[in-house]
Amino acid sequence: MEMEFKELKEAIEKIELVDAHAHNIVSLDSSFPFIGTFSEAAGEALTFAPHSLSFKRNLREIAQLYGTEVSLEAIEEHRKTSGLDSFTSKCFKEARISALLIDDGLKLDKKHDIEWHRNFVPFVGRVLRIETLAEQILEEECPDDGYFYGSKSTEPPVWDLDSFTKSFVERLNSLVPEIVALKTIAAYRSGLDIDTYVSKAVAENGLVEVLRAGSPVRIGNKGLIDYIVTISLEVAVRRDLPLQIHTGFGDRDLDLRLSNPLHLRNLLEDKRFAKCRIVLLHAAYPFSKEASFLSSVYPQVYLDFGLAVPKLSVHGMVSSVKELLDLASIKKVMFSTDGYASPETYYLGAKKAREVIFLVLSDACASSDLSLMEAIDAAKDIFSRNSIKFYKLKIDTNSCSPQSIISPKLEMKEPDVQEDSSSFVRIIWVDTSGQQRCRAVQAQRFNRSVKKNGVGLTFASMGMTSFTDGPAEESNLTGVGEIRLVPDLSTKQTIPWTKQESMVLADMQLKPGEAWEYCPRETLRRVAKVLKDEFNLVMNAGFENEFYLLKNVVREGKEEYVPFEFGPYCSTSSFDVASPIFHEIVPALESLNIEVEQFHAESGKGQFEVSLGHTVASHAADNLVYTREVIRAVARKHGLLATFVPKYDFCDIGSGSHVHLSLWKNGENVFPASNNSSAHGISSVGEEFMAGVLFHLPSILAIIAPLPNSYDRIQPNTWSGAFQCWGKENREAAIRAASPPGTPDGLVTNFEIKSFDGSANPHLGLAVIMAAGIDGLRRHLQLPTPIDINPADVAATLNRLPETLSEAVEALDKDEVLHDLLGQKLLVAIKGVRKSEFEYYSKNPDAYKQLIHRY
């Protein structure tokens, strides 16, 4: 058969593999026994493992790889003398694995972190095990002797279901940028008959049971497991994350009867989660036929055959994969090694998978199920392409060398838009003045060249002002010189309001791969790297978007834009009028994986607010760009104009883009104090960071309040923060320390900057705020006394923030710290644009009325 299908065999051997499910490798001195990598058995049962068919075969394979005698002792001696890095490198090189997705929730003694694995594989992504995350959260405050309720304790409960849910969802959302998928091991704990409508009372009782058991926390209660899976699915749908589900066999902790994937029917029938991509792991062995059936009837169900290969006999491996393909689409079957503890498991998984897939596909060819070319194409799908599409990975599988990929960071890849002559791709950027602009190309050209090489753009584009499409005189940017707008494919989305088009955010590069120093997105990434490298911190941000909805009327032969309704703050009648619009805005944002927390009528006539969930700063800035696009576009569909101009009408309230900020470390919000010793309920790093922002706020205003019109908004008694001060839940202070519902008394989880407005470039705004916070951390700045009354009442004791754009630019000009962190040339361009803005609007005071068409 090998000679008959030589071309197929050669094609399979050449494929660079995407290993879609595996676990960490351990150190040589780990207590985990090397023999344990050959079997799922443990304890006394492990003594019988050397007599299984798979063990004998795998031992020979490893001995041949290392050139040793065929014995466990000889192989272990080779491992000791060679060193872990050496034989790990050999295993991965021979396996030809180009991408690796690691579930690091498996408890293994002295396991290496995910970063270590990047020494051997070009791309390594993280899979988050939800049960492990939940246990970590509960463990943080669970007493060693357990927590008892009622008569057994007089203390208040450490956790209730609401506080646990809040913490779990927040932690999960904060980790989304770092992961490629979620995973559940419910099969091990309580079985796959998951009730997605489990009541809160049942889940609360489960939480009590788990807490009573004490530390170490292990969640085994079915009600609580079902609840955790359900809220994780809600996040998965909202954030477009796939879910891996352990099915079928495993170690003795598992009740095999409860791991049959047919138990998942209720979950799969739940329409709330119909769009969540689900993969059944381990070929669901011995329920491979059942898994195949589910994949054939549920569009969201995919299959993975790791562990079944190579832990079964050859007959078992072949029959299991064949059973998967009996009903399931080839486009839905994926490879993984389920490697763990030792690199040899990766090698064996890859080697046997190639052999098994060859046997299965060649047999399919022999029986006329497939042609030879179809079989080759199927192999590429199974080993690589299906996983790339399912997990939305952006990887290069043309090389197996770790150096072949510039950065190991997780990146998502959207599928190409349909190559139709009517399909367009909008390439979006935001300039120095905060205006959102785009170039559009046909989908064919985008897929053929633009997504790799970008499109050209003049240097002058980052020097343009709000009043003319030409560069400001002192920006040092002219029409001489060109950059490339290179699409960031991780941001490419189908446009919700016109399905024939896509949109993508662009990076500004001198040439593909070489960043331009004026690029706002790169500036934010660069400053975020400083925060991460120096302090191991990540800044999260969440924006509140205030805007007016205006209608066009003709009065005395002149066109005017006036509010489309006149209700007060949080008016139900105002919301009634706007409800049809929000019924389009909110689903559109959710389709872009942008979390909407709430929306309501604001104080201005025809003014509304949409508040977004917090996420990592770079994603928050991207989300804000898309949010503005959605709101404007949906308003246009309804014959209205949506404007984010800071002060659209001098006789009405202004519009801000208040931003809430927090600091995270290892997926945990570290802004709140960890105990009651803090005077303000803020951790030391939180206080220093916020103190830096407060100190530099006059300079920051030149970037987050970039128009002369911005300063018409920032006035006392308007909740816009006119004085350089902070306060707890003080909405008149420039910086408000916030304690949202559910926060323990006295603690602060984030702070809000009131002066950020909708004409600001969000990436530059967050970059300058982060830079100021870094300075606060470096210098260990301390907060002044909080202001707990209206700052206007004690104005004589406070500094007034800049009252004009000119004053803000003057402050920025003197702020050497921000120049160093943001870059001298970029700051020159920003100051040049701002000076032109101030001069123009000083001479043309009514020109601000045209800003509604730009912001």
Secondary structure as UniProt FT lines:
FT   TURN            2..5
FT   HELIX           6..14
FT   STRAND          17..22
FT   STRAND          25..26
FT   TURN            28..29
FT   HELIX           34..38
FT   HELIX           43..51
FT   HELIX           53..66
FT   HELIX           72..82
FT   HELIX           84..95
FT   STRAND          97..103
FT   TURN            104..105
FT   TURN            109..110
FT   HELIX           114..117
FT   TURN            118..120
FT   STRAND          123..129
FT   HELIX           130..139
FT   TURN            140..141
FT   TURN            144..145
FT   HELIX           150..152
FT   HELIX           161..175
FT   HELIX           176..178
FT   STRAND          179..184
FT   HELIX           186..189
FT   TURN            196..197
FT   HELIX           200..213
FT   HELIX           222..239
FT   STRAND          243..245
FT   TURN            252..253
FT   HELIX           256..259
FT   HELIX           261..264
FT   HELIX           265..269
FT   HELIX           271..273
FT   TURN            274..275
FT   STRAND          278..280
FT   HELIX           282..284
FT   TURN            285..286
FT   HELIX           288..297
FT   TURN            299..300
FT   STRAND          301..304
FT   STRAND          306..307
FT   HELIX           308..311
FT   HELIX           314..327
FT   HELIX           330..332
FT   STRAND          333..334
FT   HELIX           343..366
FT   TURN            367..368
FT   HELIX           372..380
FT   HELIX           381..385
FT   HELIX           386..390
FT   TURN            391..392
FT   TURN            397..398
FT   HELIX           402..404
FT   TURN            421..422
FT   STRAND          424..430
FT   TURN            432..433
FT   STRAND          436..442
FT   HELIX           443..445
FT   HELIX           446..450
FT   HELIX           451..453
FT   STRAND          455..458
FT   HELIX           459..463
FT   HELIX           473..475
FT   STRAND          482..487
FT   HELIX           489..491
FT   STRAND          493..494
FT   TURN            496..497
FT   TURN            499..500
FT   STRAND          501..511
FT   TURN            512..513
FT   STRAND          514..515
FT   TURN            517..518
FT   HELIX           520..535
FT   STRAND          538..555
FT   TURN            556..557
FT   STRAND          558..563
FT   TURN            569..570
FT   HELIX           572..591
FT   TURN            592..593
FT   STRAND          596..601
FT   TURN            605..606
FT   STRAND          607..612
FT   STRAND          615..616
FT   HELIX           617..637
FT   TURN            638..639
FT   STRAND          641..643
FT   TURN            646..647
FT   TURN            650..651
FT   STRAND          659..665
FT   TURN            666..667
FT   STRAND          668..669
FT   TURN            676..677
FT   HELIX           684..704
FT   TURN            708..709
FT   HELIX           710..713
FT   TURN            716..719
FT   STRAND          726..728
FT   TURN            731..732
FT   STRAND          735..738
FT   TURN            741..742
FT   TURN            745..746
FT   STRAND          750..753
FT   TURN            758..759
FT   HELIX           762..779
FT   HELIX           791..797
FT   HELIX           805..814
FT   HELIX           816..822
FT   HELIX           824..843
FT   HELIX           845..853
//
